[in-house]
Structure formats: C-alpha cells, structure tokens
Amino acid sequence: MKDKHRTPSVKPLARERIAVLFTEAENVYHEHPEYSDRYVALARKIAMRQRVRIDLEYRRRFCHHCYRYLVPGVNMRVRIHPGWVAVTCLECKKTTRYRMERSHDHKD
C-alpha cells in the first residue's frame, strides 16, 4: 500500500536527521554514553518510520543485537581476518562479521 500523505521531501530530511543524531552520539559519548545509545534508538526509529536505510557508515557504529553506540577500543573489539572483519560488542558479547574487499591500490 502506498503512502499518499507523505511528501517526497521527507526521506532526505530523515537521512539528514539520522546523520545529525549519529554526529551528536559521537560527540557526547565520552561524557554520557547513555545519551549516545538514546540517539541511536531515535535514529533507528526515524529510519523505520520513514522507511529509510541507515547509511553503511552509520550502520557499522552500533551493535545490531543490543543497539548500543560502539566506539573502537572502548566498548567494541575489532579483529581483521582474510576477507572479513569481526566486530565484538563488549556490552552484550555478540560478534558481527562484515565482508571486507581487498584493495588493489598498492604496487609491488
């Protein structure tokens, strides 16, 4: 069923708001980590309500199990393997794997 009451300008506005929330989560994390978790929850809510995908750079900044904002070395552990990266949330101890493409930029 198509939403007839939504204007086309809502989705770019939602993406912009999600970006602002993740920027604020990054800025406030060291003083108030619970605020960062709340900003992630709000960003997810906006994305679900407006049916917008959260950009890849932001999607990798929160745990997909407990929805906590992740900061490398503080509450997340990163391990690099051939072809993939393992990210462990130290809050809920769950591991998420991401595929990693090998770059061919270097010359031998």
C-alpha positions, 0 to 999 in steps of 0.5 A: 500500500502506498503512502499518499500523505507523505511528501517526497521531501521527507526521506532526505530530511530523515537521512539528514536527521539520522546523520545529525543524531549519529554526529551528536552520539559521537560527540557526547559519548565520552561524557554520557554514553547513555545519551549516545545509545538514546540517539541511536534508538531515535535514529533507528526509529526515524529510519523505520518510520520513514522507511529509510536505510541507515547509511553503511557508515552509520550502520557499522557504529552500533551493535545490531543485537543490543543497539548500543553506540560502539566506539573502537577500543572502548566498548567494541573489539575489532579483529581483521581476518582474510576477507572479513572483519569481526566486530565484538560488542563488549556490552552484550558479547555478540560478534558481527562479521562484515565482508571486507574487499581487498584493495588493489591500490598498492604496487609491488 
